[in-house]
Amino acid sequence: MQIISSTIPDVLILEPKVFGDNRGFFFESFNGRAFRELTGIELHFVQHNHSRSTAGVLRGLHYQIQQPQGKLVRVVVGEVYDVAVDIRRSSPCFGHWFGTLLSAENKHQMWVPPGFAHGFLVTSDVAEFLYLTTEYYAPEHERCIAWDDPDLSINWPLTASEPIVSAKDRSGTPFKDADLFP
């Protein structure tokens, strides 16, 4: 596994070593010891989630204000544009976002630490998205920042003027009014 830095130091891209031949491929999608040795971060995952979405679906920007979740995310079918937003007021990167393409083809993963809002846009016909979390889902603590917040100015690679979003995501809170981390 190789760790690739992003423009936000705490957000990491994991590039696995893939072994392939005429039969297919094999790779270790996560190894806690190797991750700890490369990053100094010890992870303990408590929940594994799987979602399927169609082209143009945008999910996010989600986070939990209490029981904040760290997320290790990857795509096993299709492609998404994945985004993490630093919402820790004490961070030098507060209000900054990082986005990257995750796909079944590139097999990259992104580590989104606690204290970040997270979202993705499906850029293929369909995408299946997996994520491991360091805390359990707690709907009473879930928050949503508007995906199109003008203060964040996320450059989503939209092919249509409006993505397909849930009612919850359509009514996301403006960044300036959101519950944020210290």
DRENDO-1510 file (C-alpha; in Angstrom, 1 decimal, always signed):
<recs>
REC; n; res; u; v; w
REC; 1; MET; +0.0; +0.0; +0.0 .
REC; 2; GLN; +1.2; +3.5; -0.8 .
REC; 3; ILE; -0.1; +6.6; +1.0 .
REC; 4; ILE; -0.6; +9.7; -1.1 .
REC; 5; SER; -1.0; +13.1; +0.5 .
REC; 6; SER; -3.8; +15.4; -0.4 .
REC; 7; THR; -4.0; +19.2; -0.2 .
REC; 8; ILE; -5.4; +18.7; +3.3 .
REC; 9; PRO; -2.7; +16.9; +5.3 .
REC; 10; ASP; -5.1; +14.7; +7.4 .
REC; 11; VAL; -7.0; +13.4; +4.3 .
REC; 12; LEU; -5.1; +10.6; +2.7 .
REC; 13; ILE; -5.4; +8.5; -0.5 .
REC; 14; LEU; -4.5; +4.8; -0.2 .
REC; 15; GLU; -3.2; +3.2; -3.3 .
REC; 16; PRO; -3.1; -0.6; -2.9 .
REC; 17; LYS; -0.6; -2.9; -4.6 .
REC; 18; VAL; -2.7; -4.9; -7.1 .
REC; 19; PHE; -1.6; -8.3; -8.3 .
REC; 20; GLY; -3.2; -9.2; -11.6 .
REC; 21; ASP; -3.0; -11.7; -14.3 .
REC; 22; ASN; -5.2; -13.3; -17.0 .
REC; 23; ARG; -7.5; -14.7; -14.2 .
REC; 24; GLY; -8.2; -11.3; -12.6 .
REC; 25; PHE; -6.7; -9.5; -9.7 .
REC; 26; PHE; -6.1; -9.6; -5.9 .
REC; 27; PHE; -5.3; -6.8; -3.5 .
REC; 28; GLU; -5.4; -6.2; +0.2 .
REC; 29; SER; -7.9; -3.5; +0.6 .
REC; 30; PHE; -6.8; -2.6; +4.1 .
REC; 31; ASN; -4.1; -3.7; +6.5 .
REC; 32; GLY; -4.2; -2.0; +9.9 .
REC; 33; ARG; -0.6; -2.7; +10.7 .
REC; 34; ALA; +0.7; -1.4; +7.4 .
REC; 35; PHE; -1.6; +1.7; +7.7 .
REC; 36; ARG; -0.3; +2.4; +11.2 .
REC; 37; GLU; +3.3; +2.0; +10.2 .
REC; 38; LEU; +2.9; +4.4; +7.2 .
REC; 39; THR; +0.7; +7.0; +8.9 .
REC; 40; GLY; +1.1; +6.6; +12.7 .
REC; 41; ILE; -2.7; +6.3; +12.9 .
REC; 42; GLU; -4.3; +3.4; +14.7 .
REC; 43; LEU; -7.8; +2.6; +13.3 .
REC; 44; HIS; -10.6; +0.5; +14.7 .
REC; 45; PHE; -13.6; +0.1; +12.5 .
REC; 46; VAL; -17.0; -0.6; +13.9 .
REC; 47; GLN; -19.3; -0.4; +10.9 .
REC; 48; HIS; -19.1; -1.4; +7.2 .
REC; 49; ASN; -21.6; +0.3; +4.8 .
REC; 50; HIS; -22.4; -0.3; +1.2 .
REC; 51; SER; -24.5; +2.0; -1.1 .
REC; 52; ARG; -25.5; +1.9; -4.7 .
REC; 53; SER; -26.4; +5.0; -6.7 .
REC; 54; THR; -27.0; +6.0; -10.3 .
REC; 55; ALA; -25.4; +8.6; -12.5 .
REC; 56; GLY; -25.8; +12.2; -11.2 .
REC; 57; VAL; -26.6; +11.2; -7.6 .
REC; 58; LEU; -24.9; +13.4; -5.1 .
REC; 59; ARG; -24.8; +12.3; -1.4 .
REC; 60; GLY; -23.6; +14.8; +1.2 .
REC; 61; LEU; -22.1; +16.7; +2.8 .
REC; 62; HIS; -22.7; +14.6; +5.9 .
REC; 63; TYR; -21.1; +14.3; +9.3 .
REC; 64; GLN; -21.9; +13.6; +12.9 .
REC; 65; ILE; -21.4; +16.4; +15.4 .
REC; 66; GLN; -21.1; +13.9; +18.3 .
REC; 67; GLN; -19.6; +10.5; +17.8 .
REC; 68; PRO; -17.8; +11.8; +14.7 .
REC; 69; GLN; -16.9; +9.1; +12.2 .
REC; 70; GLY; -13.7; +8.6; +10.5 .
REC; 71; LYS; -14.4; +6.9; +7.1 .
REC; 72; LEU; -12.3; +4.8; +4.8 .
REC; 73; VAL; -14.1; +4.9; +1.5 .
REC; 74; ARG; -13.8; +3.1; -1.8 .
REC; 75; VAL; -15.7; +2.3; -5.0 .
REC; 76; VAL; -16.2; -1.3; -6.1 .
REC; 77; VAL; -18.4; -0.6; -9.2 .
REC; 78; GLY; -18.2; +2.5; -11.3 .
REC; 79; GLU; -16.7; +5.9; -10.3 .
REC; 80; VAL; -17.4; +8.8; -8.0 .
REC; 81; TYR; -16.0; +12.2; -7.3 .
REC; 82; ASP; -15.4; +12.0; -3.5 .
REC; 83; VAL; -15.1; +15.1; -1.3 .
REC; 84; ALA; -13.9; +15.8; +2.2 .
REC; 85; VAL; -14.4; +19.3; +3.9 .
REC; 86; ASP; -12.4; +20.2; +7.0 .
REC; 87; ILE; -15.0; +21.6; +9.5 .
REC; 88; ARG; -12.6; +21.8; +12.5 .
REC; 89; ARG; -12.4; +25.5; +13.5 .
REC; 90; SER; -9.0; +24.9; +15.1 .
REC; 91; SER; -7.5; +23.5; +11.9 .
REC; 92; PRO; -5.3; +25.5; +9.6 .
REC; 93; CYS; -7.3; +24.0; +6.7 .
REC; 94; PHE; -10.7; +24.9; +8.2 .
REC; 95; GLY; -13.2; +25.4; +5.4 .
REC; 96; HIS; -11.0; +23.8; +2.8 .
REC; 97; TRP; -12.1; +20.9; +0.7 .
REC; 98; PHE; -10.4; +18.1; -1.2 .
REC; 99; GLY; -11.9; +16.1; -4.0 .
REC; 100; THR; -10.7; +13.1; -6.0 .
REC; 101; LEU; -12.0; +10.4; -8.3 .
REC; 102; LEU; -12.4; +7.0; -6.7 .
REC; 103; SER; -13.2; +4.1; -9.0 .
REC; 104; ALA; -13.4; +0.4; -9.4 .
REC; 105; GLU; -10.6; +0.8; -12.0 .
REC; 106; ASN; -8.1; +2.8; -9.9 .
REC; 107; LYS; -8.9; +1.0; -6.7 .
REC; 108; HIS; -7.9; +4.0; -4.6 .
REC; 109; GLN; -9.4; +4.7; -1.2 .
REC; 110; MET; -9.7; +7.9; +0.8 .
REC; 111; TRP; -9.3; +8.3; +4.5 .
REC; 112; VAL; -11.7; +10.9; +5.8 .
REC; 113; PRO; -10.8; +11.6; +9.5 .
REC; 114; PRO; -13.3; +12.6; +12.2 .
REC; 115; GLY; -14.1; +16.3; +12.0 .
REC; 116; PHE; -14.8; +16.4; +8.3 .
REC; 117; ALA; -18.0; +16.6; +6.2 .
REC; 118; HIS; -18.1; +14.0; +3.4 .
REC; 119; GLY; -20.0; +13.6; +0.2 .
REC; 120; PHE; -19.7; +12.1; -3.3 .
REC; 121; LEU; -21.1; +12.5; -6.8 .
REC; 122; VAL; -21.6; +9.5; -9.1 .
REC; 123; THR; -19.8; +10.1; -12.4 .
REC; 124; SER; -20.5; +6.7; -14.0 .
REC; 125; ASP; -23.8; +5.0; -14.9 .
REC; 126; VAL; -23.9; +3.3; -11.5 .
REC; 127; ALA; -21.6; +3.2; -8.6 .
REC; 128; GLU; -21.3; +1.0; -5.5 .
REC; 129; PHE; -19.6; +2.7; -2.7 .
REC; 130; LEU; -18.1; +1.0; +0.4 .
REC; 131; TYR; -17.1; +2.7; +3.6 .
REC; 132; LEU; -15.7; +1.6; +7.0 .
REC; 133; THR; -16.5; +3.8; +9.9 .
REC; 134; THR; -14.7; +4.3; +13.3 .
REC; 135; GLU; -18.0; +5.2; +15.1 .
REC; 136; TYR; -21.5; +3.9; +14.8 .
REC; 137; TYR; -24.2; +5.8; +12.9 .
REC; 138; ALA; -26.0; +8.1; +15.2 .
REC; 139; PRO; -28.9; +9.8; +13.4 .
REC; 140; GLU; -29.6; +12.2; +16.3 .
REC; 141; HIS; -26.1; +13.7; +15.8 .
REC; 142; GLU; -26.1; +13.6; +11.9 .
REC; 143; ARG; -25.7; +17.0; +10.2 .
REC; 144; CYS; -25.7; +18.0; +6.6 .
REC; 145; ILE; -24.0; +21.0; +5.0 .
REC; 146; ALA; -25.4; +22.2; +1.6 .
REC; 147; TRP; -23.5; +20.5; -1.2 .
REC; 148; ASP; -23.6; +23.7; -3.2 .
REC; 149; ASP; -22.6; +26.1; -0.4 .
REC; 150; PRO; -21.2; +29.3; -2.0 .
REC; 151; ASP; -18.6; +29.8; +0.8 .
REC; 152; LEU; -17.1; +26.3; +0.1 .
REC; 153; SER; -17.4; +26.6; -3.7 .
REC; 154; ILE; -16.8; +22.9; -4.3 .
REC; 155; ASN; -16.0; +22.2; -7.9 .
REC; 156; TRP; -18.3; +19.2; -8.5 .
REC; 157; PRO; -17.9; +17.7; -12.0 .
REC; 158; LEU; -21.6; +18.0; -12.8 .
REC; 159; THR; -22.7; +17.0; -16.3 .
REC; 160; ALA; -26.2; +18.3; -15.7 .
REC; 161; SER; -27.2; +21.6; -14.1 .
REC; 162; GLU; -28.6; +19.9; -11.0 .
REC; 163; PRO; -27.5; +16.6; -9.4 .
REC; 164; ILE; -30.0; +14.1; -8.0 .
REC; 165; VAL; -30.2; +14.7; -4.2 .
REC; 166; SER; -32.3; +13.5; -1.3 .
REC; 167; ALA; -34.7; +15.8; +0.5 .
REC; 168; LYS; -32.3; +15.9; +3.4 .
REC; 169; ASP; -29.4; +16.9; +1.2 .
REC; 170; ARG; -31.5; +19.5; -0.7 .
REC; 171; SER; -32.2; +21.2; +2.6 .
REC; 172; GLY; -28.6; +21.1; +3.9 .
REC; 173; THR; -27.4; +23.9; +6.2 .
REC; 174; PRO; -25.2; +26.7; +4.8 .
REC; 175; PHE; -21.6; +26.3; +6.0 .
REC; 176; LYS; -21.7; +29.6; +7.9 .
REC; 177; ASP; -24.7; +28.4; +10.0 .
REC; 178; ALA; -23.6; +24.8; +10.4 .
REC; 179; ASP; -22.7; +23.1; +13.7 .
REC; 180; LEU; -19.0; +22.7; +13.4 .
REC; 181; PHE; -16.2; +21.2; +15.5 .
REC; 182; PRO; -14.0; +23.3; +17.8 .
</recs>
